[in-house]
Amino acid sequence: MKSPRPDDNPWRAAGLVSAIGLEIVICTAIGYVCGKYLGGSKGWIIAGVMIGFFLGIGTAVMMLKKFLEDDRRE
């Protein structure tokens, strides 16, 4: 059985998962506000939310890639 690495920390993983969730929620909320500001109609709000959500997913993927690259260097 492998011994755990000294940098294997469950709190680090929990922090990453929380940061990813928060990133998606904040981007989605910003998209909602932008959609409301641009027109306020249902179409603008839905478009803003969808764009914000996908931008949040994209930034979360980039953050996860950076986290995993830093993990491999150590």
N, C-alpha and C positions, 0 to 999 in steps of 0.2 A: 504494500500500500504506500502511495506517495505521501510524503509529509507536506503539510500545507505551507505555501510560501508565506514569508513574513508580511508581504504587502496584501495578502488576501484578507480583506476586511469587509464584513457584511454591511457595515455602516457606509462604506464607500459605494457599494452597490445600491444601497437604499437611497443614498444621496443622488446617484446618477438617475435612478428611476424617477425620483421626485422632480429633478431638474428637467427631465424630458417631458413629463406630464405638464409641468408648469409652463414650459416653453410653448407647447401646443395650445394650452388654454389662453395664454397671453396673446399669441398671434391670432387666434380665432376671435378673441375679444376686440383686438385692434381692427381686424377685418370687419366686425360688426359695426364698430363706431365709424369706420370709414364709409361703409355702405349707407349707414344712417345719414352721415354728413353729405354724401354725394347726391342723394336723391330722396331717401327716406321711403321709397316705394319698396314693395316686397322683393322685386327683382334685384334692386341694388343691394339690399340687405343680404339676400341669399348669396349673391355674387361675392360680396365682401367677406362673408363668413367662409365660403368655400375657398376663396383665394387665401385668406388668412390661415385656414386649416392646413392647406397644402404647403404653404410657406413654413408653417410650424413643423410639419412632418419633415420637410427638407432640412430645416435647421437642426432638428433633433437627430436626423441621420448624420449630418456633418459633425455634430457634437459627439455622437457615439463613435464615429470613425476616429476622431481626434483622441478620445478617451482610450480606445483600444490600441492606437498607435503608441501613445504614451506608455501604456501597459507593457507593450512588447519591448520597448527600449530598456526598461529597468531590469 
